[in-house]
Structures are given as C-alpha cells and as structure tokens.
Amino acid sequence: MKQTATAAKPVVKKARPKTAPKSVPGRPFWDLRLYVAGQTPKSITALNNLRRICEEHLEGKYRIQVIDLVKNPALARGDQIVAIPTLVRSVPAPLRRMIGDLSSTERVLVGLDVRPYTSRGDE
C-alpha cells in the first residue's frame, strides 16, 4: 500500500494584545505611547533610549506602545501629535508629552515624573 504524505497545515497563532499589569497600590505604573514615522534614525534612537530608560528606572512598571504614523496617520489626532518622535504618558495622570529622540535621560525621568525637577542650584 502506498502512503501519501500529507502536508501539515501551518499553525497560526493570533497575537494576544499586551495587557498592562494590574496596578499595585503604592507602586505606580507608566503607560507610554511612542509616536514615530517609520524606521527613521531619530525614531529608532528614541525607541532605544526609551527602552533603556524604562529598564533602568521603571523596572517592569511600564508598557510601551509604538505607533507608526506612516501606517496609521489618523492615530495622531487622538493625542494631538504635531511632531515626531513624540512620547505620550497617559498613566499616571496627568497626560504628558515629550518630543525628540529622548537622549536626555534626566529630562525624560522628570517628564515621566519618575524624578522631581531640581534646578542646578539645588544640587
């Protein structure tokens, strides 16, 4: 008897949306959206800087959502994006925006309210 080989059907898993960890009282959580326009050097730098800062200072208490406005330009309207790359922090309130490649760690930490602003004379 001749056996025929049947091709296995590829298994396609649906991507589950990443859900934010539940907020623990006394332990804030940062919900961050980075608006970019494709894979430009400035966008890539901003994402790398943001990941580094979050890993070093937020220790698993954050979620980063990257929104490519080349693919979804209508999404810029919701957060009133006028320049890119732009980082939007929606949680914890109030909403905060930062524009640029996020290369200044100190400015990003102050913008995210991770570290309070101190003037040079206060150091």
N, C-alpha and C positions, 0 to 999 in steps of 0.2 A: 504494500500500500504506500502510495506516495503522500508524504505530508507536505502541506504548504505552509510556509512561514507567513504569519500574519504580522503586519507592521503594528507596532504598539502606537496607540494614539498618544500624542504629547499631552502631558498633564499641564493644564494652565491654571495657575492659582490666581485668584483675584487678590489684588493688593488691598489689604485692610488699611483704612485710614489710621494714621498715627493719632492716638488719643493722648491727651495730656494726662500725666499722672495726677491723681487727686491731690488737691492742696492739703497740706498738713498744717494744722493751726500752729502759728509761731514760726513757720518755715515758708516764706514766700516762694511763689512760682512765677517765672517770666515766660510770657507768650510773645514770641518775636516773629515778625514778618519782614523778610528782606526782599525788597523790590529791585529787580535787575532787568537789564535789556540784553538778553543773550549771554554768550560766553566772552564778554569783553574783559580785557586785563583788569580794569577797575572793579568790575563785578566779581571776578574770581578772587581778587585781593580782598574785597570787602567780606566775602563769604569765609575765606580762610582766616581772616582776622577775627571775625565774629565767632567762629567755632573755637578758636584758640582762647579768646577771652572768656567765653562761656565755660569751656572745660576747666580753665584755671580758677575762675571766680564764682561760678554758679553751681558747680558740682552736681549735675543731674537734675537741677531745679529749673530746667528751661526746655522749651520746644522751639525749634527754628523751622519756619516755613518759608521756602524760597519761591517767589512769584516772578516768573519771567514775563515781562510785559510785551515782548515780541510775540509770544504765543497767546497771551490773554490781555490785550491792551485795555479792555473795559474794566479790569480789576483795579486800575489806577484811580478810578473815580471814587471808590469807596473810602479810601484812606487819603484822598486829596494829594496824590503824588505828583509833584511838579519837577522833580529832578531824580536822577538815578546814579548810583545806587542809593536807596533810602531804606533805613531800618525803622520799623514801627514797633513800638512796645505797647500792646493793648492791655496786658495784665502784668503786674498790678497797675491799677488805675492811679493817676490819670494817663491818658494816651500821650506818648512821647514820640517824636520823630528826630532822626539823625541822618544827615546827608553826607555822603562821601565814602571813602574806602575803609573807614573805621580803623585807621592806622594808629590813632592816639588812644592807647588803652585807658589812660586816665579820663579822657573826655567821654569815652563810651561807658565806663563804670559810673561816672557822675550822671550821664544821660539815662542810664538804666536804673538809677537810684540804688546802686549797689554800694557806692561810696559817696559820702556827702561832699559837696563842693567846699574846698578850702582855698582861700586866696594865698598867694605866695608869701605874704607877710605873716600868715597864721602858722607856718611850718616850724 
